[in-house]
Amino acid sequence: MKNLLLYIIIVFTSFYSNILAFEEDHLNNLLNNRDCIKCDFSGANLSDIKLQNIDISGSNFENAILKYSSFENVNLSNVNLSFANMENVSIRDSILKGSNLQGTILVDSNIKDVDLSNSILIKIVMVDAILNEVNLSNSDLENANLVFTNFKNVKLNKVNFQYANLSDTIFYNTILYTVNLKNTSLRNSNFNYSTIINSDLSYADLSNAIFSRTSIRESKCIGCLLLETDFTSAKIVNMNFDKK
């Protein structure tokens, strides 16, 4: 019996060591700024890592810690970043198309010139972030926390924000086309110089929101809360405010 137990321990230890060695090879590639496609970094602590000009598409970063990291010209398409901690991250000139960021923490992040289209961002926590020249088209941000986030020149075609918290956000010079904003909180948000087309804001809280110099066309705002909402100099065409 003792010999059998010893054999099991040896086999398990050998098997586990092989797994660790395999994952360590992935990590070495990453740390040396080498391509690592479909690699596994789940649960790894990669804080302060700086990646540039590499391809890590299809890789798994689930539950990884990536605080204070930077990504420049990195191919992150189809990666799994669900529930990763990416506080104070900088992402520039990179591809995140088709990625999974469900439940990811991106507080105080800075994202510029990034393709995030066709991605899952359900329940993402992206508070006080800056998004500049980002493509979020066809992405799902249902139940996202986006308080104090700044959207500048962001492409928002067919995006789902339903039930998201967008209070105190800034949409500057942004086009929202066929966007689902139903049941969202847009309190104190600012849409200056933005365009909203064929979108649904029904039952959204627009209290103290600013739509000054905003163009709103062919959209719905059924049951919206419009307490002290500012539409000064806004151009509104075929906006449905019907309470039915």
Contacts in CASP RR format, 6 or more apart in sequence:
PFRMAT RR
TARGET T0000
AUTHOR 0000-0000-0000
METHOD contacts of the structure
MODEL  1
MKNLLLYIIIVFTSFYSNILAFEEDHLNNLLNNRDCIKCDFSGANLSDIK
LQNIDISGSNFENAILKYSSFENVNLSNVNLSFANMENVSIRDSILKGSN
LQGTILVDSNIKDVDLSNSILIKIVMVDAILNEVNLSNSDLENANLVFTN
FKNVKLNKVNFQYANLSDTIFYNTILYTVNLKNTSLRNSNFNYSTIINSD
LSYADLSNAIFSRTSIRESKCIGCLLLETDFTSAKIVNMNFDKK
23 40 0 8 1.000
23 41 0 8 1.000
26 36 0 8 1.000
26 39 0 8 1.000
26 40 0 8 1.000
26 41 0 8 1.000
27 41 0 8 1.000
27 44 0 8 1.000
29 35 0 8 1.000
29 36 0 8 1.000
29 39 0 8 1.000
30 36 0 8 1.000
30 39 0 8 1.000
30 41 0 8 1.000
30 46 0 8 1.000
30 49 0 8 1.000
30 51 0 8 1.000
30 56 0 8 1.000
31 49 0 8 1.000
33 51 0 8 1.000
33 52 0 8 1.000
33 53 0 8 1.000
33 54 0 8 1.000
34 54 0 8 1.000
35 54 0 8 1.000
35 55 0 8 1.000
35 56 0 8 1.000
36 54 0 8 1.000
36 55 0 8 1.000
36 56 0 8 1.000
36 59 0 8 1.000
37 55 0 8 1.000
37 56 0 8 1.000
37 57 0 8 1.000
37 58 0 8 1.000
37 59 0 8 1.000
38 57 0 8 1.000
38 58 0 8 1.000
38 59 0 8 1.000
38 60 0 8 1.000
39 56 0 8 1.000
39 59 0 8 1.000
39 60 0 8 1.000
40 59 0 8 1.000
40 60 0 8 1.000
41 59 0 8 1.000
41 60 0 8 1.000
41 61 0 8 1.000
41 64 0 8 1.000
42 60 0 8 1.000
42 61 0 8 1.000
42 62 0 8 1.000
42 63 0 8 1.000
42 64 0 8 1.000
42 80 0 8 1.000
43 61 0 8 1.000
43 62 0 8 1.000
43 63 0 8 1.000
43 64 0 8 1.000
43 65 0 8 1.000
44 61 0 8 1.000
44 64 0 8 1.000
44 65 0 8 1.000
45 64 0 8 1.000
45 65 0 8 1.000
46 61 0 8 1.000
46 64 0 8 1.000
46 65 0 8 1.000
46 66 0 8 1.000
46 69 0 8 1.000
47 65 0 8 1.000
47 66 0 8 1.000
47 67 0 8 1.000
47 68 0 8 1.000
47 69 0 8 1.000
48 67 0 8 1.000
48 68 0 8 1.000
48 69 0 8 1.000
49 66 0 8 1.000
49 69 0 8 1.000
49 70 0 8 1.000
50 69 0 8 1.000
50 70 0 8 1.000
51 69 0 8 1.000
51 70 0 8 1.000
51 71 0 8 1.000
51 72 0 8 1.000
51 74 0 8 1.000
52 71 0 8 1.000
52 72 0 8 1.000
52 73 0 8 1.000
52 74 0 8 1.000
53 72 0 8 1.000
53 73 0 8 1.000
53 74 0 8 1.000
54 74 0 8 1.000
54 75 0 8 1.000
55 74 0 8 1.000
55 75 0 8 1.000
56 74 0 8 1.000
56 75 0 8 1.000
56 76 0 8 1.000
56 79 0 8 1.000
57 75 0 8 1.000
57 76 0 8 1.000
57 77 0 8 1.000
57 78 0 8 1.000
57 79 0 8 1.000
57 95 0 8 1.000
58 77 0 8 1.000
58 78 0 8 1.000
58 79 0 8 1.000
58 80 0 8 1.000
59 76 0 8 1.000
59 79 0 8 1.000
59 80 0 8 1.000
60 79 0 8 1.000
60 80 0 8 1.000
61 79 0 8 1.000
61 80 0 8 1.000
61 81 0 8 1.000
61 84 0 8 1.000
62 80 0 8 1.000
62 81 0 8 1.000
62 82 0 8 1.000
62 83 0 8 1.000
62 84 0 8 1.000
63 82 0 8 1.000
63 83 0 8 1.000
63 84 0 8 1.000
64 81 0 8 1.000
64 84 0 8 1.000
64 85 0 8 1.000
65 84 0 8 1.000
65 85 0 8 1.000
66 84 0 8 1.000
66 85 0 8 1.000
66 86 0 8 1.000
66 89 0 8 1.000
67 85 0 8 1.000
67 86 0 8 1.000
67 87 0 8 1.000
67 88 0 8 1.000
67 89 0 8 1.000
68 87 0 8 1.000
68 88 0 8 1.000
68 89 0 8 1.000
69 86 0 8 1.000
69 89 0 8 1.000
69 90 0 8 1.000
70 89 0 8 1.000
70 90 0 8 1.000
70 91 0 8 1.000
70 92 0 8 1.000
71 89 0 8 1.000
71 90 0 8 1.000
71 91 0 8 1.000
71 92 0 8 1.000
71 94 0 8 1.000
72 90 0 8 1.000
72 92 0 8 1.000
72 93 0 8 1.000
72 94 0 8 1.000
73 92 0 8 1.000
73 93 0 8 1.000
73 94 0 8 1.000
74 91 0 8 1.000
74 94 0 8 1.000
74 95 0 8 1.000
75 94 0 8 1.000
75 95 0 8 1.000
76 94 0 8 1.000
76 95 0 8 1.000
76 96 0 8 1.000
76 99 0 8 1.000
77 95 0 8 1.000
77 96 0 8 1.000
77 97 0 8 1.000
77 98 0 8 1.000
77 99 0 8 1.000
77 115 0 8 1.000
78 97 0 8 1.000
78 98 0 8 1.000
78 99 0 8 1.000
79 96 0 8 1.000
79 99 0 8 1.000
79 100 0 8 1.000
80 99 0 8 1.000
80 100 0 8 1.000
81 99 0 8 1.000
81 100 0 8 1.000
81 101 0 8 1.000
81 104 0 8 1.000
82 100 0 8 1.000
82 101 0 8 1.000
82 102 0 8 1.000
82 103 0 8 1.000
82 104 0 8 1.000
82 120 0 8 1.000
83 102 0 8 1.000
83 103 0 8 1.000
83 104 0 8 1.000
84 101 0 8 1.000
84 104 0 8 1.000
84 105 0 8 1.000
85 104 0 8 1.000
85 105 0 8 1.000
86 104 0 8 1.000
86 105 0 8 1.000
86 106 0 8 1.000
86 109 0 8 1.000
87 105 0 8 1.000
87 106 0 8 1.000
87 107 0 8 1.000
87 108 0 8 1.000
87 109 0 8 1.000
88 107 0 8 1.000
88 108 0 8 1.000
88 109 0 8 1.000
89 106 0 8 1.000
89 109 0 8 1.000
89 110 0 8 1.000
90 109 0 8 1.000
90 110 0 8 1.000
90 111 0 8 1.000
91 109 0 8 1.000
91 110 0 8 1.000
91 111 0 8 1.000
91 112 0 8 1.000
91 114 0 8 1.000
92 110 0 8 1.000
92 111 0 8 1.000
92 112 0 8 1.000
92 113 0 8 1.000
92 114 0 8 1.000
93 112 0 8 1.000
93 113 0 8 1.000
93 114 0 8 1.000
94 113 0 8 1.000
94 114 0 8 1.000
94 115 0 8 1.000
95 114 0 8 1.000
95 115 0 8 1.000
96 114 0 8 1.000
96 115 0 8 1.000
96 116 0 8 1.000
96 119 0 8 1.000
97 115 0 8 1.000
97 116 0 8 1.000
97 117 0 8 1.000
97 118 0 8 1.000
97 119 0 8 1.000
98 117 0 8 1.000
98 118 0 8 1.000
98 119 0 8 1.000
98 120 0 8 1.000
99 116 0 8 1.000
99 119 0 8 1.000
99 120 0 8 1.000
100 119 0 8 1.000
100 120 0 8 1.000
101 119 0 8 1.000
101 120 0 8 1.000
101 121 0 8 1.000
101 124 0 8 1.000
102 120 0 8 1.000
102 121 0 8 1.000
102 122 0 8 1.000
102 123 0 8 1.000
102 124 0 8 1.000
103 122 0 8 1.000
103 123 0 8 1.000
103 124 0 8 1.000
103 125 0 8 1.000
104 121 0 8 1.000
104 124 0 8 1.000
104 125 0 8 1.000
105 124 0 8 1.000
105 125 0 8 1.000
106 124 0 8 1.000
106 125 0 8 1.000
106 126 0 8 1.000
106 129 0 8 1.000
107 125 0 8 1.000
107 126 0 8 1.000
107 127 0 8 1.000
107 128 0 8 1.000
107 129 0 8 1.000
108 127 0 8 1.000
108 128 0 8 1.000
108 129 0 8 1.000
109 126 0 8 1.000
109 129 0 8 1.000
109 130 0 8 1.000
110 129 0 8 1.000
110 130 0 8 1.000
111 129 0 8 1.000
111 130 0 8 1.000
111 131 0 8 1.000
111 132 0 8 1.000
111 134 0 8 1.000
112 130 0 8 1.000
112 131 0 8 1.000
112 132 0 8 1.000
112 133 0 8 1.000
112 134 0 8 1.000
113 132 0 8 1.000
113 133 0 8 1.000
113 134 0 8 1.000
114 133 0 8 1.000
114 134 0 8 1.000
114 135 0 8 1.000
115 134 0 8 1.000
115 135 0 8 1.000
116 134 0 8 1.000
116 135 0 8 1.000
116 136 0 8 1.000
116 139 0 8 1.000
117 135 0 8 1.000
117 136 0 8 1.000
117 137 0 8 1.000
117 138 0 8 1.000
117 139 0 8 1.000
117 155 0 8 1.000
118 137 0 8 1.000
118 138 0 8 1.000
118 139 0 8 1.000
119 136 0 8 1.000
119 139 0 8 1.000
119 140 0 8 1.000
120 139 0 8 1.000
120 140 0 8 1.000
121 139 0 8 1.000
121 140 0 8 1.000
121 141 0 8 1.000
121 144 0 8 1.000
122 140 0 8 1.000
122 141 0 8 1.000
122 142 0 8 1.000
122 143 0 8 1.000
122 144 0 8 1.000
123 142 0 8 1.000
123 143 0 8 1.000
123 144 0 8 1.000
123 145 0 8 1.000
124 141 0 8 1.000
124 144 0 8 1.000
124 145 0 8 1.000
124 146 0 8 1.000
125 144 0 8 1.000
125 145 0 8 1.000
126 144 0 8 1.000
126 145 0 8 1.000
126 146 0 8 1.000
126 149 0 8 1.000
127 145 0 8 1.000
127 146 0 8 1.000
127 147 0 8 1.000
127 148 0 8 1.000
127 149 0 8 1.000
128 147 0 8 1.000
128 148 0 8 1.000
128 149 0 8 1.000
129 146 0 8 1.000
129 149 0 8 1.000
129 150 0 8 1.000
130 149 0 8 1.000
130 150 0 8 1.000
130 152 0 8 1.000
131 149 0 8 1.000
131 150 0 8 1.000
131 151 0 8 1.000
131 152 0 8 1.000
131 154 0 8 1.000
132 150 0 8 1.000
132 152 0 8 1.000
132 153 0 8 1.000
132 154 0 8 1.000
133 152 0 8 1.000
133 153 0 8 1.000
133 154 0 8 1.000
134 151 0 8 1.000
134 154 0 8 1.000
134 155 0 8 1.000
135 154 0 8 1.000
135 155 0 8 1.000
136 154 0 8 1.000
136 155 0 8 1.000
136 156 0 8 1.000
136 159 0 8 1.000
137 155 0 8 1.000
137 156 0 8 1.000
137 157 0 8 1.000
137 158 0 8 1.000
137 159 0 8 1.000
138 157 0 8 1.000
138 158 0 8 1.000
138 159 0 8 1.000
139 159 0 8 1.000
139 160 0 8 1.000
140 159 0 8 1.000
140 160 0 8 1.000
141 159 0 8 1.000
141 160 0 8 1.000
141 161 0 8 1.000
141 164 0 8 1.000
142 160 0 8 1.000
142 161 0 8 1.000
142 162 0 8 1.000
142 163 0 8 1.000
142 164 0 8 1.000
143 162 0 8 1.000
143 163 0 8 1.000
143 164 0 8 1.000
144 161 0 8 1.000
144 164 0 8 1.000
144 165 0 8 1.000
145 164 0 8 1.000
145 165 0 8 1.000
146 164 0 8 1.000
146 165 0 8 1.000
146 166 0 8 1.000
146 169 0 8 1.000
147 165 0 8 1.000
147 166 0 8 1.000
147 167 0 8 1.000
147 168 0 8 1.000
147 169 0 8 1.000
148 167 0 8 1.000
148 168 0 8 1.000
148 169 0 8 1.000
149 166 0 8 1.000
149 169 0 8 1.000
149 170 0 8 1.000
150 169 0 8 1.000
150 170 0 8 1.000
150 172 0 8 1.000
151 169 0 8 1.000
151 170 0 8 1.000
151 171 0 8 1.000
151 172 0 8 1.000
151 174 0 8 1.000
152 170 0 8 1.000
152 172 0 8 1.000
152 173 0 8 1.000
152 174 0 8 1.000
153 172 0 8 1.000
153 173 0 8 1.000
153 174 0 8 1.000
154 171 0 8 1.000
154 174 0 8 1.000
155 175 0 8 1.000
156 174 0 8 1.000
156 175 0 8 1.000
156 176 0 8 1.000
156 177 0 8 1.000
156 179 0 8 1.000
157 175 0 8 1.000
157 177 0 8 1.000
157 178 0 8 1.000
157 179 0 8 1.000
158 177 0 8 1.000
158 178 0 8 1.000
158 179 0 8 1.000
159 176 0 8 1.000
159 179 0 8 1.000
159 180 0 8 1.000
160 179 0 8 1.000
160 180 0 8 1.000
161 179 0 8 1.000
161 180 0 8 1.000
161 181 0 8 1.000
161 184 0 8 1.000
162 180 0 8 1.000
162 181 0 8 1.000
162 182 0 8 1.000
162 183 0 8 1.000
162 184 0 8 1.000
163 182 0 8 1.000
163 183 0 8 1.000
163 184 0 8 1.000
164 181 0 8 1.000
164 184 0 8 1.000
164 185 0 8 1.000
165 184 0 8 1.000
165 185 0 8 1.000
166 181 0 8 1.000
166 184 0 8 1.000
166 185 0 8 1.000
166 186 0 8 1.000
166 189 0 8 1.000
167 185 0 8 1.000
167 186 0 8 1.000
167 187 0 8 1.000
167 188 0 8 1.000
167 189 0 8 1.000
168 187 0 8 1.000
168 188 0 8 1.000
168 189 0 8 1.000
169 186 0 8 1.000
169 189 0 8 1.000
169 190 0 8 1.000
170 189 0 8 1.000
170 190 0 8 1.000
170 192 0 8 1.000
171 189 0 8 1.000
171 190 0 8 1.000
171 191 0 8 1.000
171 192 0 8 1.000
171 194 0 8 1.000
172 190 0 8 1.000
172 192 0 8 1.000
172 193 0 8 1.000
172 194 0 8 1.000
173 193 0 8 1.000
173 194 0 8 1.000
174 191 0 8 1.000
174 194 0 8 1.000
174 195 0 8 1.000
175 194 0 8 1.000
175 195 0 8 1.000
175 197 0 8 1.000
176 194 0 8 1.000
176 195 0 8 1.000
176 196 0 8 1.000
176 197 0 8 1.000
176 199 0 8 1.000
177 195 0 8 1.000
177 197 0 8 1.000
177 198 0 8 1.000
177 199 0 8 1.000
178 197 0 8 1.000
178 198 0 8 1.000
178 199 0 8 1.000
179 196 0 8 1.000
179 199 0 8 1.000
179 200 0 8 1.000
180 199 0 8 1.000
180 200 0 8 1.000
181 199 0 8 1.000
181 200 0 8 1.000
181 201 0 8 1.000
181 204 0 8 1.000
182 200 0 8 1.000
182 201 0 8 1.000
182 202 0 8 1.000
182 203 0 8 1.000
182 204 0 8 1.000
183 202 0 8 1.000
183 203 0 8 1.000
183 204 0 8 1.000
184 201 0 8 1.000
184 204 0 8 1.000
184 205 0 8 1.000
185 204 0 8 1.000
185 205 0 8 1.000
186 201 0 8 1.000
186 204 0 8 1.000
186 205 0 8 1.000
186 206 0 8 1.000
186 209 0 8 1.000
187 205 0 8 1.000
187 206 0 8 1.000
187 207 0 8 1.000
187 208 0 8 1.000
187 209 0 8 1.000
188 207 0 8 1.000
188 208 0 8 1.000
188 209 0 8 1.000
189 206 0 8 1.000
189 209 0 8 1.000
189 210 0 8 1.000
190 209 0 8 1.000
190 210 0 8 1.000
191 209 0 8 1.000
191 210 0 8 1.000
191 211 0 8 1.000
191 214 0 8 1.000
192 210 0 8 1.000
192 212 0 8 1.000
192 213 0 8 1.000
192 214 0 8 1.000
193 213 0 8 1.000
193 214 0 8 1.000
194 214 0 8 1.000
194 215 0 8 1.000
195 214 0 8 1.000
195 215 0 8 1.000
195 216 0 8 1.000
195 217 0 8 1.000
196 214 0 8 1.000
196 215 0 8 1.000
196 216 0 8 1.000
196 217 0 8 1.000
196 219 0 8 1.000
197 215 0 8 1.000
197 216 0 8 1.000
197 217 0 8 1.000
197 218 0 8 1.000
197 219 0 8 1.000
198 217 0 8 1.000
198 218 0 8 1.000
198 219 0 8 1.000
199 219 0 8 1.000
199 220 0 8 1.000
200 219 0 8 1.000
200 220 0 8 1.000
201 219 0 8 1.000
201 220 0 8 1.000
201 221 0 8 1.000
201 224 0 8 1.000
202 220 0 8 1.000
202 221 0 8 1.000
202 222 0 8 1.000
202 223 0 8 1.000
202 224 0 8 1.000
203 222 0 8 1.000
203 223 0 8 1.000
203 224 0 8 1.000
204 221 0 8 1.000
204 224 0 8 1.000
204 225 0 8 1.000
205 224 0 8 1.000
205 225 0 8 1.000
206 221 0 8 1.000
206 224 0 8 1.000
206 225 0 8 1.000
206 226 0 8 1.000
206 227 0 8 1.000
206 229 0 8 1.000
207 225 0 8 1.000
207 226 0 8 1.000
207 227 0 8 1.000
207 228 0 8 1.000
207 229 0 8 1.000
208 227 0 8 1.000
208 228 0 8 1.000
208 229 0 8 1.000
208 230 0 8 1.000
209 229 0 8 1.000
209 230 0 8 1.000
210 229 0 8 1.000
210 230 0 8 1.000
211 229 0 8 1.000
211 230 0 8 1.000
211 231 0 8 1.000
211 234 0 8 1.000
212 230 0 8 1.000
212 231 0 8 1.000
212 232 0 8 1.000
212 233 0 8 1.000
212 234 0 8 1.000
213 232 0 8 1.000
213 233 0 8 1.000
213 234 0 8 1.000
214 231 0 8 1.000
214 234 0 8 1.000
214 235 0 8 1.000
215 234 0 8 1.000
215 235 0 8 1.000
215 237 0 8 1.000
216 234 0 8 1.000
216 235 0 8 1.000
216 236 0 8 1.000
216 237 0 8 1.000
216 239 0 8 1.000
217 235 0 8 1.000
217 236 0 8 1.000
217 237 0 8 1.000
217 238 0 8 1.000
217 239 0 8 1.000
218 237 0 8 1.000
218 238 0 8 1.000
219 238 0 8 1.000
219 239 0 8 1.000
219 240 0 8 1.000
220 239 0 8 1.000
220 240 0 8 1.000
221 239 0 8 1.000
221 240 0 8 1.000
221 241 0 8 1.000
222 240 0 8 1.000
222 241 0 8 1.000
222 242 0 8 1.000
222 243 0 8 1.000
222 244 0 8 1.000
223 241 0 8 1.000
223 243 0 8 1.000
224 241 0 8 1.000
END
